[in-house]
Amino acid sequence: MIKVKYTDKMITIAGHANFADFGTDIVCASASSIITTSVNNMLALDKESIVYSDNGKQIVIEMVKDNQYVTIIFNNLIDLLKDLASDYHKNIKVESEE
């Protein structure tokens, strides 16, 4: 299961959806696409607004500088992952840590 935990300034993502075999898992592909697109958009708007790390086991996205447009994309990322979780609740879980 993909586990997403978030606050108003940080998102952590870990795990594998286990919907299908590695490389053919549409839930993992969807989550990866949502995350990659969102991070790239945030960085394109303001390279100093977020810190992004991926150690192969966990992705961490942290907002370190206020930017109205980056905040919109950050919140949209959470909403998109929640939408994915509502359709695939056995494969992805999104929880607030606040």
Residue pairs with C-beta under 8 A, 6 or more apart in sequence:
1 15
1 16
1 17
1 18
1 90
1 91
1 92
1 93
2 13
2 14
2 15
2 16
2 17
2 27
2 28
2 31
2 91
2 92
2 93
3 13
3 14
3 15
3 92
3 93
3 95
4 11
4 12
4 13
4 78
4 81
4 85
4 92
4 93
4 94
4 95
5 11
5 12
5 95
5 96
5 97
6 12
6 78
6 94
6 95
6 96
6 97
7 96
7 97
7 98
8 98
9 62
9 63
10 60
10 61
10 62
10 63
11 59
11 60
11 61
11 62
11 74
11 77
11 78
12 58
12 59
12 60
13 31
13 35
13 58
13 59
13 60
13 61
13 81
14 57
14 58
14 59
16 22
16 25
16 28
17 25
17 27
17 28
17 31
17 88
17 91
17 92
18 25
18 91
19 25
19 26
19 27
19 28
19 88
19 91
20 26
20 27
27 84
27 88
27 91
27 92
30 84
31 81
31 84
31 92
34 77
34 80
34 81
34 84
35 59
35 61
35 77
35 81
38 73
38 74
38 76
38 77
38 80
39 50
39 52
39 61
41 73
42 49
42 50
42 61
42 70
42 73
42 74
43 49
43 50
43 52
45 67
45 69
45 70
45 73
46 65
46 67
46 69
46 70
48 64
48 65
49 63
49 64
49 65
49 66
49 67
49 70
50 61
50 62
50 63
50 64
50 65
50 70
50 74
51 60
51 61
51 62
51 64
52 59
52 60
52 61
52 62
53 59
53 60
54 60
61 74
61 77
63 70
63 71
63 74
78 94
81 92
81 94
82 94
84 92
85 92
85 93
85 94
